[in-house]
Amino acid sequence: MSAEIIEIDRPGEWPAELTSWVKTAADLVRGIKTYDKLREDGDLGAFDPRLRELLAGRLVRTFHATRLLDYEVDDIRSSGLLRLTPQLLQDRRDKALNSQVITEKEHRTLTESDAFETDPYVKHRVGKVCVVGNRQLLHDRRVGDQFSFWGGKAQYSSGAWEDLASDRVKKLGQPALVVPLLDVSDPKVAVLTTELIYPFVGSYLGLERVGCLIDYEADVPGDRIEAVWCPGDAEYDVFERFPRS
């Protein structure tokens, strides 16, 4: 039997035991009117361990915004999403060069501007797949530059691109919203800045601007990639603020 899929924004579809636990937490904070205030004053951290237990054996639908070449869409569908590492960046550059998508000069410049070569703060991002935990965040807030940089922003961490027509390389491929199904039961693997109980309670209460980001400290295998949506797909186009190219 396949695992049950949970979507944070759809409390009406949660299993009864999960709904009951979130309701118990929500009953303590019904006077709070905004999600920001809920996170500040909710004091619901004690509910998080049981929530994670209830999510064990279930998968949470999440979202990863990126920019992909056609063959990379196929690669993700078959092999999944890999954590950020120096090898990941090198492999993407090398395959693009071997596929004649980028030139040798562009390959060299990408290598020289690699965050692992130029940015000491990259250590805070290494070993993670960064995902958005729920749809509402995608509607409410600017996704950022994830759709605008082929290969990810980690490829463009120095001034080396000032002497090259970088827009051509940055705009390779097309925007893509990858839909990973994640096991978030382990807080050491699915890491949030605040406890996971908060977006669940915020959604249950119908608050506006509920959202969470998850640093997933494991690779996501191909059989956990539910879909890859691109411009022209109805599931992508429903997000009016997303770029179309």
C-alpha positions in Angstrom: 0.0 0.0 0.0 1.4 3.4 -0.9 1.9 6.0 1.8 -0.8 8.5 2.6 0.0 12.0 1.3 -0.6 15.0 3.6 -0.9 18.6 2.4 -0.5 21.2 5.1 -3.0 23.6 3.3 -5.8 21.1 3.2 -6.9 20.3 6.7 -10.2 18.9 5.5 -8.3 16.0 4.0 -6.1 15.1 7.0 -6.6 11.8 8.7 -8.7 11.9 11.9 -5.9 11.3 14.4 -3.8 14.1 12.9 -6.8 16.5 12.8 -7.6 15.7 16.4 -4.0 16.4 17.6 -3.8 19.7 15.7 -7.2 20.7 17.0 -6.0 20.2 20.6 -3.1 22.6 19.9 -5.4 25.1 18.0 -7.9 25.2 20.9 -5.2 26.9 23.0 -4.6 29.7 20.6 -7.9 30.5 19.0 -7.7 34.2 20.1 -4.6 34.7 17.9 -5.6 36.3 14.6 -2.4 36.3 12.5 0.1 33.7 11.6 3.1 35.9 12.6 1.5 36.3 16.1 0.9 32.6 16.3 4.5 31.8 15.8 5.6 34.5 18.2 3.1 33.8 21.1 1.6 30.4 20.4 4.0 28.5 22.7 3.0 25.2 21.0 6.4 23.6 20.8 5.4 20.8 23.1 2.9 19.5 20.5 5.6 19.0 17.8 7.0 15.6 18.8 3.6 13.9 18.7 2.8 15.6 15.4 6.0 14.2 13.9 5.1 10.8 15.3 1.7 11.0 13.6 3.4 11.9 10.3 5.6 8.9 10.4 4.7 6.5 7.6 3.0 9.4 5.8 4.4 11.8 3.2 4.0 15.6 3.1 3.6 17.2 -0.3 6.2 20.0 -0.6 7.5 22.3 -3.4 10.9 23.1 -4.8 11.3 26.1 -7.2 14.2 25.8 -9.7 15.2 26.2 -13.4 15.8 23.1 -15.4 16.9 22.0 -18.9 14.7 19.4 -20.5 17.1 16.5 -19.7 17.3 17.7 -16.1 13.5 17.4 -15.8 13.9 13.8 -16.8 16.8 13.3 -14.4 14.8 14.6 -11.5 11.9 12.4 -12.3 14.1 9.3 -12.4 16.8 10.1 -9.8 15.2 12.7 -7.5 16.6 15.8 -5.9 20.1 15.8 -4.5 21.4 17.8 -1.6 23.7 20.7 -2.4 27.3 19.6 -2.6 30.3 20.6 -4.7 29.9 17.4 -6.7 26.3 18.3 -7.5 27.3 21.6 -9.0 30.2 20.1 -10.9 28.1 17.3 -12.3 25.5 19.8 -13.6 28.2 21.9 -15.3 29.9 18.9 -16.8 26.7 17.5 -18.2 25.7 20.8 -19.7 29.1 21.1 -21.4 29.0 17.5 -22.7 25.5 18.2 -24.0 26.8 21.3 -25.7 24.4 23.5 -23.8 27.2 25.7 -22.5 30.7 26.6 -23.9 34.0 25.7 -22.4 34.4 29.4 -21.4 31.1 29.4 -19.7 31.9 26.1 -18.0 35.1 27.6 -16.7 33.5 30.7 -15.5 30.8 28.8 -13.7 33.5 26.8 -11.9 35.4 29.9 -10.9 32.2 31.5 -9.5 31.0 28.4 -7.7 29.9 29.3 -4.1 32.2 26.5 -2.8 35.1 28.4 -4.3 34.0 32.0 -3.4 31.4 32.1 -0.5 32.4 31.1 3.0 28.7 31.1 4.0 27.8 28.3 1.7 28.5 26.0 4.6 25.1 26.9 5.9 23.4 25.6 2.7 25.5 22.5 2.0 23.9 19.1 2.4 20.3 20.4 2.1 17.4 20.3 -0.3 15.4 23.5 0.3 11.7 23.2 -0.1 8.5 25.2 0.5 6.2 23.3 2.8 2.9 24.5 1.5 1.1 26.1 -1.4 -0.2 29.2 0.3 3.4 30.5 0.7 3.8 30.2 -3.1 0.7 32.3 -3.7 1.5 34.9 -0.9 5.2 35.6 -1.2 7.8 36.1 -3.9 9.6 32.8 -4.5 12.8 34.7 -5.1 15.5 34.0 -7.7 15.1 30.3 -7.8 13.3 30.4 -11.1 15.9 32.9 -12.6 19.2 31.1 -12.3 19.9 27.9 -14.1 22.1 25.7 -11.9 21.0 27.6 -8.8 22.4 30.8 -7.2 25.3 28.8 -5.8 26.8 28.8 -9.3 27.0 32.7 -9.4 28.7 33.7 -6.2 31.4 36.0 -7.5 32.0 38.9 -9.9 33.4 36.5 -12.6 30.2 36.9 -14.6 30.7 40.6 -15.1 32.9 39.9 -18.1 30.6 37.4 -19.7 27.1 37.5 -21.2 25.8 35.8 -18.1 22.1 36.2 -18.9 22.3 33.6 -21.6 23.5 30.9 -19.1 21.3 32.0 -16.2 18.2 31.8 -18.5 18.9 28.4 -19.8 16.0 25.9 -19.6 12.7 26.9 -18.1 11.2 27.6 -14.7 10.1 24.4 -12.9 8.2 23.6 -9.7 9.3 20.2 -8.4 6.8 18.4 -6.1 8.7 16.2 -3.6 6.8 13.9 -1.2 8.8 14.0 2.1 9.0 12.0 5.3 9.2 14.9 7.8 8.9 12.7 10.9 12.5 13.2 11.9 13.2 16.8 13.0 16.9 16.3 12.4 16.2 15.6 8.7 13.3 17.9 8.1 14.5 21.1 9.7 12.4 24.2 10.3 13.2 27.5 12.0 10.1 27.0 14.1 8.2 23.8 15.0 6.2 22.1 12.3 3.1 22.3 14.5 2.7 26.0 13.6 1.8 25.8 9.9 -0.5 22.9 10.7 -2.3 24.9 13.4 -2.3 28.0 11.2 -3.9 26.1 8.3 -6.5 24.5 10.6 -7.5 27.9 12.0 -7.7 29.4 8.5 -5.2 32.1 9.1 -3.7 34.1 6.2 -0.1 33.9 5.0 0.7 30.6 6.6 3.9 29.2 5.3 7.0 27.2 6.2 10.4 26.5 4.6 12.0 23.1 5.2 15.7 22.3 4.9 15.6 18.7 4.1 19.0 17.2 5.0 18.8 14.1 2.8 18.5 13.2 -0.9 15.0 12.8 -2.2 14.8 9.7 -4.4 13.0 9.6 -7.7 10.1 7.6 -6.5 9.3 10.5 -4.1 9.1 13.0 -6.8 5.3 13.3 -7.5 5.6 15.8 -10.4 7.6 18.5 -12.1 5.4 21.4 -13.3 6.5 23.9 -15.9 4.8 26.8 -17.7 1.9 25.6 -19.7 1.0 23.0 -17.1 -2.3 23.9 -15.3 -0.8 23.1 -11.9 2.1 25.6 -12.6 0.0 28.3 -14.3 -2.4 28.6 -11.3 0.4 30.5 -9.6 -0.1 33.9 -11.2 3.2 35.4 -9.9 5.4 32.7 -11.4 7.4 33.5 -14.5 6.3 32.0 -17.8 9.8 31.7 -19.3 
